[in-house]
């Protein structure tokens, strides 16, 4: 097993890309903790994984800084340390235009998608820097590279903020042996599609990426020698335009 002896915490880890990554890491021998806002969904996801080591879980809203601190204290005690942090928690809203969106909805998306990522990185970096080792993988979106209308105003703003923050922090901590990678997915068949303004057809779902499409890539990033760093990676459906 490529990651035997390693540990990981995956936020947004009970569904979608996060759960796909959590299972891929666990399949390679990594001890994995998953987190998300809904405890019943976390419990079900952890129970679905029948391999060894077992998957553990704890509910947390990444926008709640005190809750994040408690999450990382718990994960560190349970796992011994956190070698890998995957930030996959995120959200969007249905009314995505400037005209339709309410200011409090903008705040909600920014809190989950950018401030939440900051909270998690802030919580884990001290132990990684002390060990001179650690990997952080932030799941962004191609909406963090291009202002696609499909993402909406708040989502685009939050993902651009995540992208800039990730790059800046990566440059700050690289001398400490900590590596930060930002992954920019195109369209993926995950529960967040339920928040699209218009229903996504079965035909469209068949064409777009699946959560498991990220498994091998993330495992490969985590297996690179300490001297090697992947700052950014874009993965999109073949049919989806990227300009």
C-alpha positions, 0 to 999 in steps of 0.5 A: 500500500502506497500510503501505509502509515500516513494519515489524512483529514478530508473535509467535505469527505462524506460525498462527492469528490471528497468521499472519492478521495477519502476512499482512494487514500484509505485504499492505499493504507492511509488512516482517514478521518472525514468531516462535513456538516451532516453527521448522519451522512458522515456516519453512512459514508464511514460505514460504507467503507469496509476496508482497513484501516477503518474510516472515522468521522466528526461533524463540523462546519468549516465556516465555524472557526471554533468548530474547526479548531475542535475538529483538528484537535480531535483529528490530531488526537485520533490519528496522531498527526495530520499528514494530508489535509484535503479541503473539499468542503464547499457550497453554492446557491441556485440564484447565482446572478448579481440581480437575483442573489441576496447579500447574505447568500454571497456571505454564505458562499464566501464563508464556506468556500474561502474563509472555511479553507483558510480556517482549516489551513490555519489550524493544520499548518503549525504541526506540518511546519513543525514536522517540516512535512505535510500536504494540503490539497484544496479542491477549487473549480475551474470557476476559480480560473475563469469567470464562467457564468455557470458558477455564479457571482458568489461561487466565482468570487469564492473560488478565485479567493481560494486560488489566490490564497492557496498560491500565496500560502504555498509560497510562504510555507514551501521552505518548511517542506509543506506542499499546497496543491490546488485542483480545479475540477470542471463539471463533476457529477456530485450532489452540488449539482442539485443546487444548479438553477436548472436541473442537470439532465441524465445525458449531461451527467453521463458526460461529466466527471465522476468523483472517482476520476480524481482518485489516482491523481490525488494518490499520485500527488501524495506519493511524490518525493518531498522535493516534488510539488504540483502547485495546480492541476486542472481536470475537466470533462473531455467535452467541456470547453476551457478558454 
